[in-house]
């Protein structure tokens, strides 16, 4: 049989440049080349690449907290993160062991400078020293894309902290500019949803009047520098506070009547979207129109265990919340009712359960995984082969929650993080989600495409 080598070359180039759509490319080229494909092969082809079987290709972002003494080494975490398709991680410090371990992996990082260092880093010299010690040495091998200065500072109601927040952000940004890194690394800070005075209905969202001047100045900083406005949002807290009145289905992204915003006539079938749009409304109320500042969710999650008075903190509910969030919303790239075309930039809290966090039992049980790498509950993550290299655990964290110290003159900060104070391929299922394929399936699809091609060449050409 004579094989058209130019055609084979075309197919190979198509697959190399767009492997995700390899089957569609193969099908198109086969048709262009006038090869007859048997009905059996065509049926096989359609079944294999049918849309409901395609794995999620959206990026997943996760908070990587380390307030624990039993976590695996960062080197051991790398394969776990890659196996679940996470491409963005947020740290609560700038742990050098983590940043080194993830060098050349393509994973993007938000690193953090803790609340306890704000008074020092408002000094431009101290801020420059911190950036030189905790950010610059790891670039470009480790993709540090953002620095979060402080965590939920404004809702601590501590004027000594809040007065230092924006100056510290400005000094860190100036340090990046002096090192010519401002186009690679942005500067922001994360806020609690408690900065809102009003959140219902979403169109009536407004910030606390006492915080409005400070938030206006921070939003102007974001507008000037192009950095995102970060919010930590937890529907779980609303349910926990009033389980008899807050419908569980509404907070878990399950089918429910939802609510209608009377001012906009927009329908909301889950609380998280309502909270996000309340923030959009609050930002607009301060004069920042037309998405001038990007709102992102830096933390959200659901605990798998709690105390007797922590309603809803169960593995089943955590599975539904995080599974539906990741699968239906992030993978579907569905925006909010107020911003239907906007990308959802959401960081799930958290990668691991953290056994040294203070507070109620729920605080130590927000992890998708247990410290040994096994799932805290099953939502379909594929490839949790962490234990093959996870015999080493990280050192006991310092009092600030950091698992290691830095050589910087201003140590990397680590706030308590988490709810007390939120792209690769992901195979995930949930009660209301899609049935996704194992992580090895994309490679299987590629092999089947080639098989279809080879068999097609054996068939007689149409004349």
N, C-alpha and C positions, 0 to 999 in steps of 0.2 A: 504494500500500500504506500502511495506517495503522501507524505505528510507536509503540509504547508508550514514551513519553518517560520516564515514571517508572521503567520497567524499565531503560532505558539509563542513567539516573542512578544506579540501584542498582549496576549493573555497574561503572560508572566509579568509584563510591565504593569498591567492593570492591577494585578494581585499585589504586587510589591508596593504600589502607590496607594492602594485602597483596599487593604485586606478585609476590613469590616464589611465592605460591600462586595466581596469577591464573587459571591454566587450570582448577584444581579449582573455584575460585569461579565461573568462567564456566559450567562443566559443571553445577554445582548449580543455578545460577540459570536455566539453559536448561531444566532438567528441571522446576523449579518453575513455569516459565512455559508449560509444555506445548507447546513447539515440537518439531516432528519434525525430527531431524537425519538426514541421509542416511547410509547405511551407509559410504559412501566417506569422508565427513567424519569419522565416528566412528572409523574405522580410522586415519585421519591423526592424529586427536586423540590416540588411545591410543599410537600409535608415538612421537609427538613428546614426550609427557610421561611416558613409561614411566620408572619409577624408576631403572633402570640408566643412563639417559642424563642424569639431573639432575646439574648441576655441584655441587661441594662448597661448602657454605655455612658451613663451620666456620672460625673465625679461625685465622690462621697468625701465629706470632710468630718473629722472627728477630733475632739479634745483629748489630749494625751496628758492626763494628770498623773502625778507621781507621789502623792502623799500616802505612802505605804512602805512597808519594809519587806515585802514578799514578792515584788514585781520582777519579771525576767529582765535580763540585761537588754539594753537598747539594741544590741546586735541581734538578739533573738526576736525582738519585736518586728524587725524589718520584714522577714518573710510573712509574718502574720498580717501586717498592714498591706503588703502587696497581694496576699491571697484574697483579701476581701475587696480589693479594688480601690482602696482609699488613696487619694492623691494629694490630700491636704490635711495637715495636722496643726493643731494649736497647742503650744506649750504655755505653761504658767511661769516659766523662767526662760533662761537661755542655756539650758544644760549642755555643756560641750560634748558630753559622751553621746547624747542623742543626736546632736547635729553632726558629729563625726560619723556615727553609725549610718546615718541616712545620706551620706555624701554619694553623689552620682546615682541616686535612685530616681530622681525626678520628682520626688515628693516635695510639695511646697509647704513652707512653715510660716506660721505666725509665732514669733517669740515674744515674751513678755518681760516687762520691767515692773517689779512689784511695787505695791503702795508704799512700802517702807523706804523706798529709794527716791520718792518724788522730790523731797526737800533737797536732796543732793543733786539730782540730775536737772533741776531747774538752772543750775550753774552750767553754762555752756562748756566749760572745761571738763567738768565731771561727765556731762553727757557725751562729749567727744571721746573721753577715756572709755566709757561703757561701750559705745559703738565699736571702737577700735578693738576692744577685747572680746566682745560677745557676738558681733555680727560680721565685721569685715574679714576676720581670718577664715571664716567658713565659706565665704563666697568665692567663686561661683559654684563650687562643687555641691554645696548644700543650698537649695533654693529657698533662701529666706526672703519672703516677699513683703512682710509686714512686721512692724513692732507695735505691740499693744502696751501703751504706757498706763499702768494702773488698771484696776479691775473694780467696777461698781463703786467708784470713789464717791460720787455725789450723794448716794443714798446712805452713806455712813453718817451723814450729818455732822461731819468733822471739818470745821472751817480750815484747820491747819492742813488737812489733806486736800480739800477742794481748791484752796487758794494756790496750791502748788501744781495742780493737774495740768492746766493749759500751758503755763510756763515750762514745765518739764517736757510736754509734747513739742513745744516750739524749739526748745534747746536740742532735743533729739533730732528733729527735722533739720535744724541748722547744721548739726554734726554730720548728717548724711549728705547735705549739700556740700560741705567742705571736703568730703571724701568722694564727691561726684557719684553718690549712690542714690540720690533722691528719685531717679527714674526707675530704679530697680526695687527699692524698699520704701513702703509707705509707712505712715505713722498714724495711729488711732488710739482709742481707748474703749473699753466695753462698759456698758451701762446696764443696770438692773431695770426691768420693766417698771419698777416702782418710781422711776422718774416721771411717770405719767400721773397726772391728777385725775384725768378722765379717760376711760378706754371704751366705753359703751354709749351709744353705738359707735362703730369704728370711725365714722365720719366726724364724730365729736371728740376724737382723741386730742388731748391737750397735755402739755407738760405742767408740772407743778409750778405755780407762779414764782415761788422763791428760787427755783432753779432755772427759770427761763433766761435770765441775763447770761448766766454761765454757759448754758447750752447754746445760746445764740452765738456766743464767741467761739465755742468749739465747732459748731456747724460752719461758721465762716472759715475756720482753719481747714475743715474738710473740703470746703468749696475751693479754697485757694490751692490746696495741695493735691486734690483729687483722691483723697483717702475715704474709706467707707465709714459710716456711722454704725457702730455695733451695739446690738441689744441682746441681752440674755432673757429668753422668754420661756416660761414653764407653765403650760396649761395644767400640769399636775397640781401646782399649788392652789389653783382656783378650785379644783375638784376636792383636794384634801381639806380645804377650809370649809367647804359647804357641799358635801357629797349628796345631800338630799335634794338640793335644788339645781345643781349643775349636772346635766345629763352626761353619763359616762360615754355614750356614743359620740357626743359632740366633741369631747376632748381626745378621743381615740381615733378620729378620722373614720368612724364607722357610719353606716347609713342612718340618717336621722332627719327630722324636719328642718333643722337649722334655724337661722334667724334672718330677718329681713331688716336692712338698714333703712329706716323710713326716709332719710334725707337723700339717699342715693339710689334707693330701690335695688341695691346689690344684695345678693343672697349669700350667706355664709353657712357652710355645712361643717366647719370645724373651728375650734377656738383659736388655734395658732394663727390662722390666716386673719382672723378678726383682730388679734393682737398686733400682728405686723401692720395691718392697714391703719390701726389706731395710731401707731408710730408715724406712718406716712402722713396722716392728718395732722399730728402734732408738729411735725417738721414743717409742713406747709403753713401752719398757723403762725410760724415765726418768720414767714416771708420767703421760704426756700421752695420755689415752685418748680414744676415740670421735672421732677427727679434730678434736681441740680446736685443733690447729695444722695449717694447710694446707701440704702439701708440694708444691713445684713444681720442675720441671726447668729451670734457668736456662741450661743449655748442653747440647747433644748434637749430634753430627755425625760426618762421616766424610770423610777427606781423599781427594782425587782423584789425588794424586801423592805419592810418597815416595822415600826413599833405598832402596838395594838391600836393606837389612836391615829395611825397614818393610813387613812382610807385609800384603797386602790393600789397600794404599793405591793404588787404581786408580779410573779414572772409572766402570767398570762397577759396582764395589762401592759407590762413593759414590752412584751413581744408585739402586741397589737400597735402600740404607739410608735415604736421605732421602726417596726416592719412596714407599717402603712406609710409613715413619714418618708422613709427612704425609697420604698418601692413605688408608691402611687404618686408622690409629690416630687421628690428629687429626680427619680428616673423618668417621670413623665414630663419634667420640665414645665410643670404647670404653675403659672404665677398666681397671685392673689386676685380676688375680684376687683380690687382697685387698680392693680397693676398686672393684668392678665398676661402681658407679653414680657414681663421682667423675669430674669433668671432668679431662681431661688438659691441664695447663697446661705446655706444653713450648716452649722457645725453641730454634730450630735455630741451630747455629753453622756458617757465618756468611753474611752477605750477599755479601761480596766476598773473593776471594783477597787476601792482604795481603803485599806483597813485601818489607817491611822487618822482619818478625818474625824473631826469632832462633831458633836450634834447628834440628832436622832439617827436611828439605824439606817434610814433611807439614804443618808449622806454617804454611807460606805457601800452603797449598792446601786449605783447608777451605771456600772460598767456593762458593756456588751459582752465582755469576757471576764472570766475569773483569772487570777494571777498565773495559773498554770497553763493558760492558753485555751482552755475549754470554754465553750459558750456559756454565759450566765443563763441563757434561755435560747431556744432554737428559733432563729428567723431565717435560716437557709444560707448562712454564710458558708462558703465552700473553702476547704483547705485551711483548717486550723492546725496545721502541723507545726505548732510552735515548740512543742516539747522536745523535738529532735535536737534543739540547741539551747533549751531554756533552763538548764540545770543551775546556771548562775543567776542569782538574784541581785538586784541592785542594792547598794548600800543603804543603811538606815538614813532617812531624810533628815535634814536639819530642821530646826524649829520653824523655819519659814516654809517648809514643805518642799524644798528643792532636794533632789536626790544626789546632787554633787555641787561642789563650789566652783567658782570661776577665779581665774587669776586676775581679773579686772580689779582696778582700784575701787570700783563700785560694783559689788557682786551682783550676779543676775538675780532679779527679784522673783519671788514666787508668792503670789497671794493665795489665799485658801482655794480660790477657784470654785467651780461647780456651783450648784444651785444655792448655796448659802450666801453668798455674797450679794451650755451650751453649745486627670480623672481616669483612669483605668476602668476595669470592668468589674461589675458587682453582680454576683449571683445570689439572689435573695428572694425568699417567699414570705408571705404573711397570710393571715386569715382572709384579708380582703385584697390581697395583692395578686400579681401575675405569677404563673408558674414558670420560674426561670430555669435555665439550663446550668449544668455544672460548668466550672471554669474551663474544663478541657474541651468543651463543645466547639468553641470557635475554631480550634485546630482540626476537630473532626469535620466541621463544615468545609474547611479548606481542602481536606483530603477527598471529601465526597465530590467537591467541585472538579478536582483534577480527574477523579474517576469518571465523572460524567463526560468530561472532555475526551478522555482517552477512548471510552466506549463509543462516543459519537464519531470519532475519526474512523472507527472500524465499519461504520454504516455507509452504504452507498450514497453518493451525493445526488441531490435533486438536479434535474436538467431542465 
